[in-house]
Amino acid sequence: MSRKSITILGATGSIGASTLAVLEASRDFDIYALTAHQSAEELLELCLRYKPRFAVLGAEAAGQQIATSLRAQGSRTEVLVGAEALKRVASAPEVTHVMAAIVGGVGLPPTFAAVQAGKTVLLANKEALVMAGSIFMTAVERSNAKLLPVDSEHNAIFQCLGQSTTVGPSVNRILLTGSGGPFLRTPIDSLADVTPEDACRHPNWDMGRKISVDSATMMNKGLELIEAAWLFGVPADKIEFLIHPQSIVHSMVEFIDGSVVAQMGQPDMRTPIAHVLAYPDRQVSGVSGLDFAALADLSFETPDYQRFPLLGLARRVASEPLCQAVALNAANEMAVAAFLDAGLPYREIATTIEQVVSLIPRKELLCIDDVLDYDHEARSLTTELLSTDD
């Protein structure tokens, strides 16, 4: 049997690091390419350790920097730069698997290129399905690509359905769990004063800053609702949000006979990553098993939509034309960046997103270029609104 070869899009992020840790333990894959946006030093260290055939960076200066360093140390890794290079290493004939772990809309083009090339795509970039929806899933079907969900919630649903993305008439509902983030018990009146450091202090998961803020606002659950609707082919009203502060039950599926199947495990991304890397088999992830006797409490509650207004907005958008989801995601990325880097008040994240979704003219999106153009329009509108608020 020929060896598998993988490209890791977003190798220097938390998902990339966990993927490399699992790969190091299994040694079933050759590493074809590792990519990063600007983290040249981190990518250099990874290239020296894992010896990929290609390294890809987003910026020319960073690419030159790492290329010089690699040559000086006798490395044979070839350095490429830019968006086209990302698509090239995602769709190369030698590649069998692509870990799609670039955060945000910028990850859509290379992930879509991998799908069009018929790869096994390990999907950790939820924005690809949020933005492209039916266009993305049609491409999966046409190319015979294999789409395996990496997000802990979608991977859990996948496992609860018997390692399938087919939701038949026997499924009553999908229960999408979320911890509630760092502000689950914070008085709502105090949320106006929270800082980026507060928002990034997740109680259970170790994640990047953008995703941590999405967890604080629970926009991550809203995006996951839209992703799950496309991935599993179910209407949004068949998916329910459920707060589960302990992050032990990663999601559940309820069947029409009253049975509920749950997927449980430690809050560690190495578990779903190991699952999709070994699929349809299993492999060691490096994650310890659960000590059920030591679990003092597993609690569940419905979310407070006043505390988390973006949940309601995302649910509404999930039933509207695709362009609304593109606008939702674009505005969220811009507003979160403004909160993290430019002093936008925390409560204004939701306000800004709601304004963009309401104000932007709707358009029919028929292809990926349409999606990317509309994404640009939504980002421009968000920038305009943010500058008006200054």
C-alpha positions as CSV (number, residue, x, y, z in Angstrom):
1,M,0.0,0.0,0.0
2,S,1.4,3.4,-1.0
3,R,2.2,5.9,1.8
4,K,-0.1,8.8,2.4
5,S,1.1,12.4,1.8
6,I,-0.3,15.4,3.6
7,T,-0.3,19.2,3.2
8,I,-1.0,21.1,6.4
9,L,-2.6,24.5,5.7
10,G,-2.0,26.6,8.8
11,A,0.9,24.5,10.2
12,T,1.9,27.1,12.9
13,G,-1.5,27.4,14.5
14,S,-2.9,25.3,17.3
15,I,-4.6,22.8,14.9
16,G,-1.4,22.5,12.9
17,A,0.7,21.9,16.0
18,S,-1.7,19.2,17.2
19,T,-1.7,17.6,13.8
20,L,2.0,17.4,13.7
21,A,2.1,15.9,17.2
22,V,-0.3,13.1,16.1
23,L,1.6,12.5,12.9
24,E,4.8,12.2,14.8
25,A,3.3,9.4,16.9
26,S,1.8,7.5,13.9
27,R,4.4,8.1,11.2
28,D,1.9,6.9,8.6
29,F,2.3,10.1,6.5
30,D,4.9,11.9,4.5
31,I,4.7,15.6,5.0
32,Y,4.4,17.3,1.5
33,A,3.9,20.9,2.5
34,L,3.6,23.1,5.6
35,T,2.1,26.6,5.3
36,A,1.9,29.7,7.4
37,H,0.9,33.3,6.8
38,Q,3.7,35.4,8.4
39,S,5.2,33.1,11.1
40,A,8.5,32.6,9.4
41,E,10.5,31.7,12.4
42,E,8.0,29.1,13.6
43,L,7.7,27.7,10.1
44,L,11.4,27.5,9.8
45,E,11.7,25.4,12.9
46,L,8.9,23.1,11.6
47,C,10.7,22.7,8.3
48,L,14.0,21.8,9.9
49,R,12.2,19.2,12.1
50,Y,9.8,17.6,9.7
51,K,11.6,18.2,6.3
52,P,8.5,18.9,4.1
53,R,9.0,19.1,0.3
54,F,7.5,22.6,0.3
55,A,7.0,25.5,2.7
56,V,4.5,28.2,1.8
57,L,4.3,31.7,3.3
58,G,1.8,34.5,2.6
59,A,4.4,37.4,2.5
60,E,7.3,37.7,0.1
61,A,9.7,39.1,2.7
62,A,8.9,36.3,5.1
63,G,9.4,33.8,2.3
64,Q,12.8,35.2,1.4
65,Q,13.8,35.1,5.1
66,I,12.9,31.4,5.6
67,A,14.4,30.4,2.2
68,T,17.8,32.0,3.1
69,S,17.8,30.3,6.5
70,L,16.9,26.9,5.1
71,R,19.6,27.0,2.4
72,A,22.1,28.0,5.1
73,Q,21.3,24.9,7.0
74,G,21.4,22.5,4.1
75,S,17.6,22.0,3.9
76,R,16.1,20.8,0.6
77,T,12.6,22.3,1.4
78,E,11.5,24.6,-1.4
79,V,9.9,27.9,-0.3
80,L,6.8,29.2,-2.2
81,V,4.9,32.4,-1.6
82,G,1.3,33.6,-2.0
83,A,-2.2,32.5,-2.5
84,E,-1.6,30.6,-5.7
85,A,1.2,28.6,-4.0
86,L,-1.3,27.6,-1.3
87,K,-3.6,26.2,-3.9
88,R,-0.7,24.5,-5.6
89,V,0.3,22.5,-2.5
90,A,-3.3,21.7,-1.7
91,S,-4.0,20.2,-5.1
92,A,-0.7,18.6,-6.0
93,P,-1.0,15.1,-7.5
94,E,1.4,13.7,-4.8
95,V,-0.9,14.8,-2.0
96,T,-3.5,12.4,-0.6
97,H,-4.7,14.4,2.4
98,V,-5.0,18.1,3.2
99,M,-5.5,19.4,6.7
100,A,-7.4,22.6,6.2
101,A,-6.6,24.6,9.3
102,I,-6.1,28.2,8.1
103,V,-8.4,30.4,10.2
104,G,-10.9,32.6,8.4
105,G,-12.1,33.2,4.9
106,V,-8.5,33.2,3.5
107,G,-8.6,29.5,3.9
108,L,-11.4,29.0,1.5
109,P,-9.5,29.1,-1.9
110,P,-6.8,26.5,-1.0
111,T,-9.4,24.3,0.7
112,F,-11.7,24.5,-2.4
113,A,-8.7,23.7,-4.6
114,A,-8.1,20.5,-2.5
115,V,-11.7,19.5,-2.9
116,Q,-11.7,20.1,-6.7
117,A,-8.6,17.9,-6.9
118,G,-10.4,15.1,-5.2
119,K,-8.3,15.0,-2.0
120,T,-9.2,13.7,1.4
121,V,-9.9,17.0,3.1
122,L,-9.6,17.2,6.9
123,L,-11.8,20.2,7.5
124,A,-10.8,22.4,10.4
125,N,-11.6,25.6,8.5
126,K,-15.4,26.1,9.3
127,E,-15.5,29.3,7.2
128,A,-15.1,27.3,4.0
129,L,-18.6,25.8,4.4
130,V,-20.1,28.9,6.0
131,M,-19.0,31.0,3.0
132,A,-19.4,28.5,0.1
133,G,-22.1,26.2,1.3
134,S,-23.8,24.5,-1.6
135,I,-21.0,25.4,-4.0
136,F,-18.5,23.7,-1.8
137,M,-20.6,20.5,-1.3
138,T,-21.4,20.3,-5.0
139,A,-17.6,20.4,-5.7
140,V,-17.1,17.6,-3.2
141,E,-19.6,15.4,-4.9
142,R,-18.4,16.1,-8.4
143,S,-14.7,15.4,-7.6
144,N,-15.2,12.4,-5.3
145,A,-13.3,14.2,-2.6
146,K,-13.6,12.9,0.9
147,L,-14.6,15.5,3.5
148,L,-13.8,14.6,7.1
149,P,-14.8,17.0,9.9
150,V,-12.1,18.0,12.4
151,D,-14.0,20.6,14.5
152,S,-14.7,18.7,17.7
153,E,-18.4,19.2,17.4
154,H,-18.7,18.1,13.8
155,N,-16.4,15.2,14.3
156,A,-18.5,14.2,17.3
157,I,-21.7,14.3,15.2
158,F,-19.9,12.4,12.4
159,Q,-19.0,9.6,14.9
160,C,-22.5,9.6,16.5
161,L,-23.9,9.0,13.0
162,G,-21.7,5.9,12.6
163,Q,-18.8,7.8,10.8
164,S,-21.2,9.1,8.2
165,T,-22.4,12.5,7.0
166,T,-25.7,11.0,6.0
167,V,-28.6,12.1,8.2
168,G,-31.6,9.8,7.5
169,P,-35.2,10.0,8.6
170,S,-34.3,8.2,11.9
171,V,-32.5,11.3,13.2
172,N,-34.8,13.6,15.3
173,R,-32.3,16.3,16.1
174,I,-28.6,17.2,16.4
175,L,-27.5,18.7,19.7
176,L,-24.5,21.1,19.2
177,T,-22.7,21.6,22.5
178,G,-20.6,24.5,23.5
179,S,-18.9,25.5,26.8
180,G,-20.3,29.0,26.9
181,G,-16.8,30.4,27.0
182,P,-15.2,32.7,29.6
183,F,-18.3,35.0,30.0
184,L,-21.0,32.4,30.7
185,R,-21.6,33.7,34.3
186,T,-20.3,37.3,33.8
187,P,-23.1,39.8,34.5
188,I,-24.3,41.1,31.2
189,D,-23.8,44.7,32.3
190,S,-20.1,44.0,32.9
191,L,-19.4,42.7,29.3
192,A,-18.9,46.3,28.1
193,D,-15.7,46.4,30.1
194,V,-14.1,43.1,29.1
195,T,-10.6,43.1,27.5
196,P,-9.1,41.0,24.7
197,E,-7.1,39.2,27.4
198,D,-10.4,38.4,29.2
199,A,-12.0,37.1,26.0
200,C,-9.0,34.9,25.1
201,R,-9.0,33.2,28.6
202,H,-11.0,30.1,27.6
203,P,-11.8,27.8,30.6
204,N,-11.3,24.5,28.7
205,W,-9.6,24.9,25.3
206,D,-6.2,26.2,24.2
207,M,-7.0,28.0,21.0
208,G,-5.8,31.0,18.9
209,R,-7.0,34.5,19.7
210,K,-9.6,34.9,17.0
211,I,-11.2,31.5,17.7
212,S,-11.1,32.3,21.5
213,V,-13.0,35.5,20.9
214,D,-15.5,33.6,18.8
215,S,-16.0,31.2,21.7
216,A,-16.5,34.2,24.1
217,T,-19.3,35.6,21.8
218,M,-20.4,32.1,20.9
219,M,-20.2,33.1,17.2
220,N,-18.2,29.9,16.9
221,K,-21.4,28.0,17.6
222,G,-23.3,30.1,15.1
223,L,-20.7,29.4,12.4
224,E,-20.8,25.7,13.4
225,L,-24.6,25.6,13.0
226,I,-24.2,26.8,9.4
227,E,-21.4,24.4,8.8
228,A,-23.3,21.5,10.2
229,A,-26.4,22.2,8.1
230,W,-24.3,22.0,4.9
231,L,-22.0,19.1,6.0
232,F,-24.8,16.9,7.2
233,G,-27.5,18.1,4.8
234,V,-30.0,19.0,7.5
235,P,-32.2,22.1,8.0
236,A,-30.9,24.5,10.6
237,D,-34.1,24.0,12.7
238,K,-33.0,20.4,13.2
239,I,-29.9,21.6,15.0
240,E,-30.1,22.9,18.6
241,F,-27.6,24.7,20.7
242,L,-26.8,23.3,24.2
243,I,-24.4,24.9,26.7
244,H,-22.2,22.3,28.3
245,P,-19.5,24.1,30.5
246,Q,-17.3,21.0,31.1
247,S,-16.6,20.4,27.3
248,I,-16.6,16.6,27.8
249,V,-19.7,15.8,25.6
250,H,-18.7,17.2,22.2
251,S,-22.1,16.9,20.6
252,M,-25.0,14.5,20.5
253,V,-27.5,13.0,18.0
254,E,-31.1,12.1,19.1
255,F,-33.0,9.5,17.1
256,I,-36.8,9.3,16.6
257,D,-37.0,6.3,19.1
258,G,-35.7,8.5,21.9
259,S,-32.1,7.2,21.8
260,V,-29.4,9.7,22.2
261,V,-25.8,9.0,21.1
262,A,-23.1,11.2,22.5
263,Q,-19.4,11.5,21.7
264,M,-17.3,12.2,24.8
265,G,-13.6,12.8,25.5
266,Q,-11.1,15.2,26.9
267,P,-11.2,18.8,25.5
268,D,-8.1,18.1,23.3
269,M,-8.1,18.6,19.5
270,R,-5.6,15.7,19.1
271,T,-8.6,13.3,19.5
272,P,-10.6,14.4,16.5
273,I,-7.4,14.9,14.5
274,A,-6.3,11.4,15.2
275,H,-9.7,10.1,14.2
276,V,-9.7,11.7,10.8
277,L,-6.1,10.9,10.1
278,A,-6.7,7.2,10.7
279,Y,-10.2,7.1,9.3
280,P,-11.9,4.6,8.9
281,D,-9.6,3.0,11.5
282,R,-8.4,4.3,14.9
283,Q,-5.0,5.3,16.2
284,V,-3.4,6.5,19.4
285,S,-3.8,10.3,19.8
286,G,-1.7,10.9,22.9
287,V,-4.8,12.0,24.8
288,S,-5.6,10.4,28.1
289,G,-9.0,8.6,28.6
290,L,-11.8,9.9,30.8
291,D,-11.9,9.0,34.5
292,F,-15.6,8.8,34.9
293,A,-15.4,8.4,38.6
294,A,-13.6,11.7,38.9
295,L,-16.1,13.6,36.8
296,A,-18.0,15.6,39.5
297,D,-20.6,17.0,37.2
298,L,-21.8,17.1,33.6
299,S,-24.3,19.9,33.2
300,F,-26.4,21.2,30.3
301,E,-28.4,24.4,29.8
302,T,-30.0,26.4,27.0
303,P,-28.1,29.5,25.9
304,D,-29.1,33.0,26.9
305,Y,-29.7,34.8,23.6
306,Q,-29.4,38.2,25.3
307,R,-25.9,37.3,26.5
308,F,-25.1,35.7,23.2
309,P,-27.0,37.7,20.5
310,L,-24.9,36.3,17.7
311,L,-26.4,32.9,18.2
312,G,-29.8,34.2,17.1
313,L,-28.4,36.1,14.2
314,A,-26.5,33.1,12.9
315,R,-29.6,30.9,13.2
316,R,-31.5,33.4,11.2
317,V,-28.8,33.6,8.6
318,A,-28.6,29.8,8.3
319,S,-32.0,29.9,6.7
320,E,-31.3,32.8,4.3
321,P,-29.5,33.1,1.0
322,L,-25.8,32.1,1.0
323,C,-24.6,35.8,0.6
324,Q,-25.9,36.5,4.2
325,A,-23.6,33.8,5.6
326,V,-20.6,35.3,3.7
327,A,-21.4,38.8,5.1
328,L,-21.8,37.3,8.6
329,N,-18.4,35.7,8.5
330,A,-16.6,38.6,6.9
331,A,-18.1,41.1,9.4
332,N,-17.2,38.8,12.3
333,E,-13.6,38.5,11.2
334,M,-13.2,42.3,10.8
335,A,-15.0,43.1,14.1
336,V,-13.0,40.6,16.1
337,A,-9.8,41.9,14.6
338,A,-10.9,45.5,15.6
339,F,-11.6,44.3,19.1
340,L,-8.3,42.5,19.5
341,D,-6.1,45.2,17.9
342,A,-7.9,48.5,17.6
343,G,-9.9,48.9,20.8
344,L,-13.4,48.2,19.5
345,P,-15.6,47.6,22.6
346,Y,-16.6,44.0,23.1
347,R,-20.3,44.6,22.9
348,E,-19.8,46.4,19.6
349,I,-18.6,43.1,17.9
350,A,-22.2,41.9,17.7
351,T,-23.6,45.3,16.9
352,T,-21.2,45.7,13.9
353,I,-22.0,42.3,12.5
354,E,-25.7,42.9,12.8
355,Q,-25.4,46.2,10.9
356,V,-23.4,44.6,8.1
357,V,-25.8,41.7,7.6
358,S,-28.7,44.1,7.6
359,L,-27.2,46.8,5.3
360,I,-25.4,44.9,2.6
361,P,-27.3,44.4,-0.6
362,R,-28.1,40.7,-1.3
363,K,-26.7,38.9,-4.4
364,E,-27.0,35.5,-5.8
365,L,-23.6,33.7,-5.5
366,L,-23.0,31.0,-8.2
367,C,-19.3,30.2,-7.9
368,I,-16.3,30.7,-5.7
369,D,-15.3,33.9,-7.4
370,D,-18.7,35.3,-6.6
371,V,-18.2,34.4,-3.0
372,L,-14.8,36.0,-2.8
373,D,-16.0,39.2,-4.5
374,Y,-19.0,39.4,-2.1
375,D,-16.7,38.7,0.9
376,H,-14.6,41.7,-0.2
377,E,-17.7,43.9,-0.4
378,A,-18.7,42.8,3.1
379,R,-15.3,43.6,4.5
380,S,-15.3,47.0,2.9
381,L,-18.7,47.8,4.4
382,T,-17.5,46.6,7.8
383,T,-14.4,48.8,7.5
384,E,-16.6,51.8,6.6
385,L,-18.9,51.2,9.6
386,L,-16.0,50.7,12.0
387,S,-14.3,53.9,10.8
388,T,-17.6,55.8,11.3
389,D,-17.7,54.7,14.9
390,D,-14.3,56.0,15.7
